[in-house]
């Protein structure tokens, strides 16, 4: 078992240097018959992904969500050593190709070469809002692809956006020429808290406090909110593949060269809350709009099923729709928060071509008992039968809850998985987040789990 190296800077609930030891017990995890699971690496600070290089060395990205110090780690002599740091929190993930490590961190994609030199190849991505740019994946013709998340939940800057006070001009940008219906959304003005009775009226795709008028036009941006982008391996020739996603958090190609992506749907928060939105797995067709901010899983959000608990039914933002949005390949329950997936092409592990997906779990701020869902979605690894288009659970805690809630030794925040050179599956578990704040994590609670086949047949 590899032990993560201690860090000097620790952030806890009271910002004290109090070490938190996470209890780990693989026997608390239900896993499909014929498989075993074990702890491979522990004591990590909010890891977000891992890769193997051509020599079988392990590289792990520390997102920075626990310590504020994002970095890249490499296994050496049974320990983990820092090989690169000074990134923008968070590192969303890493990938590796031809001796070069590609690091995706907020607003940037950076190449790190074997000699330690580094190069920012893509900069200025619109990642300073609610969602960031995803890890990169590589196409068969050696281009890099990645997802770019949206600034807001549903196209309107509101009081749910914690960044408003430091970035008051930030807003979403469209990936095509569209006409707006012109709705405006009223909130208390958080930029003038000292002034009483000062409401803010905010329109869609506008900065906070800037209203819309009917039939306003928004122009096309290549680096659009909620888009899939591609570029050459040196970052040149950046172009848009598709747009209309809320959070395309992970992309991958199958062995025939077809691109797939996950997309995490709306939350019932902010000025334009939307309830019951699914998280989706898409077969990507280029040059299409996938529905955000007006559709969820191919269905318009003005349908009654999307009405939040407040009772205010969402209305459509766009006057004209660029196209009929494609429907997902499969739909996951709300609050699954799909964070990565891999195709299995090892027949000795499982069915050829099936997809394994990590479900991170709800990212809505809240405490246990306040309505934030902990059971029924998230905090697990699922499997997609690509022929039948159905979803089954592959690994989940036996009690159905994340380990922090049930005080068990199982899964907490599965964020990434991959298949290693030994044929086993490796699951990166980001660890425990602070109660009520799913964006801040407790140091040394991150884990990498290893899943292997047993002699027992399925």
C-alpha positions, 0 to 999 in steps of 0.5 A: 500500500502506498502512503501519501506524503504529509502536507504542512497546510491543512484546512479543516472545519475550524482551520486547525491543523487537526489530522482526520483519519478516514476509516477504510474497510473494503468489506463495507462495499458491495461489488458485483459477484466475481470481483474483489476490491481493496485499498491501493493508495490512501491518505491523499489530499482530494485526488481528481484523477490518475494515469499510468505512463508507458513504464507503469508509473502512477501519476495522480492529480491533487485537485487542490480542493483540500489544501489550496495547493494543486499538484501532480504526484508520482509514485516513487519507492513506495511513496508519492513525490510532487513533480509539478505544482503552481496550478489554478485550483482545481485540477480537474484531471490529467491524461498522458500521451507520447511521454507528455502529461496534459494537466487540465486546471481552471481556465488552462490546459498545460503540457508537462514534459519528461524533463519537467518543463511545462507549457500552457497550450490553451488559456483563457477558458471561461472556467471562473464560474460554477463549472470548469474545463474537463480533463482532455481526451485524445482522438484517433487522429491525435487531436485533444478534446475537452469539455467546458462547463457553464458559468451558471446553473441555468443561464442566469447569474443569481445569488447562488453564484458565490463568485458574483462579488469578485467577478460581477461581469461574469456570465454565460456565452452562447455557442451560436447566434440565438434570440432571447425571449427576454425574461428577467429575474429579480433578486436582492442585490448582493453587490449593494448589501449596505443599501436597503430595498435595492433589487437586482434585475438580471437577464439570461446570458447577461452579467448580474444586475443587467436586464434583458429586453425582448428579442435580444440577439447573442452571437456565437463564441467558440469558447462557449459556455457548456461546449465541447472543444478540440485543438491540435496537441500543441493547442493550436486551431481551437474549434467548437465541436458541439455546445448546449451542455451544462457540465460536460465533465468527461469525454472519451472515444470508443475503439471505433473512434466515436466520441461520448460525453457525460453531462450533469444536469440542472439543479433546483437552485438560483434564480431559475431553479429546475427540478428533476433534471437527469444526468446524461451519457451522450453519443456526440454528433458534431455541430449540434446544440444539446439543449442547455439552458432550455432542455434536459435530456432532450425534453423542454424544461417548461414541462411540469415535471421540472417545476421546483418546490417553489412552484415557479415553472421554468420558461424557455430562454431561447426564442429560436432553437438552433436544432432539435436537441439529441436525446441521451444514450442513457439517462441517470437519476438527478444528482448522480453527478457523472464524473468519468467513464471508461470503455472495457475492452478486456474480455477477462474483466467483463463484457467487451465494450461495456462502460463503467461510470463513476458517480460523484454524488450531489453537489448541492450545498446542504446538510444531511436531513435538509433534502440533499439526496444521499441514496438512490444516486451517486457515490457508486460505480455504475455499468452501462450495457451499451447494447441494451442501453441499461444501467446497473450498479457495479460497486456501492456501499452496502448501506447505500449511503456515502461512508461519511454519512453511514460511518462506514469504511466504503466509497465516498466521492468516486471521481475517476476510474481507469483500467491499469496495465495489470487488467484491474480497475482503479477508482479514484475517491476524492474523499470527504468534503466539509459538511454543507460545502461539497467544493471543499475537502478534508485533507488525507481522506482521498483514496484509490481503490483497486478492483480485481477479478476473483476465481469466483465466476459471475 
